[in-house]
Amino acid sequence: MISDVVVKDAGNKGKGVFALRDFAKGEFVFRRRHGRVIANRDIPFLSGEDQRHLCELDWDTCAILLPPGCYLNHSCDPNAMRKGVNIFAWKDIRQGEEITIDYRLNAFTSERWDCSCGSANCQGYVTSSFFSLSEDQQRIYLPYAPKFMRDEYRRRHKSSPAQP
């Protein structure tokens, strides 16, 4: 049972996940749970609600996320990071603070949507792709990216002398 976070209203973002206690940088927050795993080609057949709660697992499949993880909102300056299904504090998180992640970690569709995260470095929109991040941000996030994204990064940077 996940008892250190709560899902509640996050204003114009809909629902969000909020800390019920302080979390120190690097501390485990909770395990995100997957519902069904589906082929990407079947996404159009999902309900609108299920389409809002997808996580890319590789180039061909994705998982429908279950609460509370499905309510983690995006931030261009997240305070949490996921590694596989585990969510860790990327920064210190205070009790009552919304827990956010960067959706671009495992994204590759290049869809663009308006961003309402409000962080200082937000451009007002998000391009849904790991490779839309700056080179520096890609290198910082790379250890946390899923294997298929790390493999693609290495393929794209094969001729580059400095690889993480």
C-alpha positions in Angstrom: 0.0 0.0 0.0 1.2 3.5 -0.9 0.7 5.7 2.1 3.2 8.5 1.7 1.4 10.3 -1.2 -2.1 11.3 -2.0 -3.9 12.1 -5.3 -5.8 15.4 -5.2 -6.7 18.4 -7.3 -3.8 20.0 -9.0 -5.6 23.0 -10.5 -5.5 23.4 -14.3 -3.5 20.2 -14.5 -6.4 18.0 -13.2 -5.3 15.6 -10.5 -1.8 15.3 -9.2 0.3 13.3 -6.7 1.2 15.2 -3.5 3.7 14.3 -0.7 2.2 13.5 2.7 5.7 13.8 4.2 9.1 15.2 3.4 11.3 13.2 1.0 15.1 13.7 0.8 16.8 13.9 -2.5 17.4 10.4 -3.8 14.8 8.8 -1.5 12.4 6.2 -2.8 8.9 7.7 -3.0 6.7 4.9 -4.4 6.5 2.2 -7.1 4.4 3.0 -10.2 2.1 0.2 -11.2 1.2 -0.9 -14.7 -2.2 -2.1 -15.7 -2.5 -3.6 -19.2 0.4 -3.6 -21.6 -0.7 -3.0 -25.1 0.7 -2.6 -28.6 1.1 1.0 -29.6 -1.0 0.3 -32.7 -4.0 -0.4 -30.4 -3.8 3.0 -28.6 -6.6 4.5 -30.8 -9.0 1.8 -29.4 -8.5 2.8 -25.8 -10.8 5.1 -23.9 -9.7 8.8 -23.7 -9.0 8.3 -20.0 -6.7 5.3 -20.7 -4.9 7.2 -23.4 -4.1 10.0 -20.9 -2.3 7.5 -18.6 0.2 5.7 -20.9 3.8 5.0 -20.4 6.0 3.9 -23.3 7.8 0.7 -22.5 9.7 0.4 -25.8 9.2 1.3 -29.5 6.2 -1.0 -29.9 4.4 -1.3 -26.5 3.1 0.9 -23.7 1.4 0.3 -20.4 -1.7 1.9 -18.9 -0.6 3.3 -15.6 -2.7 2.8 -12.4 -3.2 5.2 -9.6 -1.5 7.0 -8.0 1.3 6.9 -10.6 -1.0 7.7 -13.5 -1.6 11.1 -11.9 2.1 12.2 -11.8 2.1 15.4 -13.7 4.9 16.7 -16.0 7.3 19.4 -15.1 10.1 20.9 -17.1 11.9 21.1 -13.8 10.8 17.9 -12.0 11.3 17.1 -8.3 11.1 13.3 -8.9 12.6 10.9 -11.4 11.6 7.4 -12.4 13.9 4.5 -12.8 11.8 1.7 -14.3 8.7 1.6 -12.1 10.3 3.2 -9.1 9.9 6.9 -8.4 12.7 8.7 -6.5 13.0 12.2 -5.2 15.2 14.1 -7.7 15.3 17.0 -5.3 14.1 17.5 -1.7 10.3 17.3 -1.7 8.4 19.0 1.1 5.2 17.7 2.7 2.2 19.0 0.7 4.3 19.6 -2.5 3.2 18.2 -5.8 5.4 15.4 -7.0 6.3 15.8 -10.7 8.4 14.0 -13.3 9.6 14.9 -16.8 7.4 13.0 -19.3 10.2 13.3 -22.0 12.3 10.6 -20.3 10.8 7.8 -22.3 8.9 9.7 -25.0 9.5 9.4 -28.7 6.3 10.5 -30.5 7.4 14.2 -30.9 3.8 15.3 -30.3 3.6 18.8 -28.9 1.3 20.0 -26.2 0.9 23.1 -24.0 2.7 22.9 -20.7 1.3 24.3 -17.6 4.0 23.3 -15.1 5.0 26.9 -14.4 8.7 26.2 -13.8 11.2 28.9 -14.5 12.7 27.0 -17.5 9.3 26.1 -19.1 8.9 27.2 -22.7 5.1 26.9 -22.5 5.0 23.7 -24.5 6.5 20.2 -24.4 7.7 18.2 -27.4 7.1 14.6 -26.4 10.6 13.2 -27.2 13.7 12.4 -25.1 15.6 13.9 -28.0 13.8 17.2 -27.8 15.8 17.8 -24.5 19.0 19.7 -24.7 22.2 17.6 -25.1 23.1 18.4 -21.5 19.7 17.3 -20.2 19.8 14.1 -22.2 23.1 13.2 -20.6 21.8 14.0 -17.1 18.6 11.9 -17.7 20.2 9.1 -19.6 21.0 6.8 -16.6 17.2 6.9 -15.7 15.9 6.4 -19.2 14.6 3.0 -20.2 16.9 0.6 -22.0 15.4 1.2 -25.4 16.0 5.0 -25.1 19.5 4.5 -23.8 20.2 2.2 -26.8 18.8 4.8 -29.2 20.9 7.5 -27.6 24.1 5.5 -28.0 23.2 4.7 -31.6 22.7 8.4 -32.4 26.0 9.3 -30.6 28.1 6.4 -31.7 30.6 8.6 -33.5 30.8 11.0 -30.5 33.9 10.5 -28.3 32.2 11.4 -25.0 29.4 8.9 -24.2 27.9 8.5 -20.7 
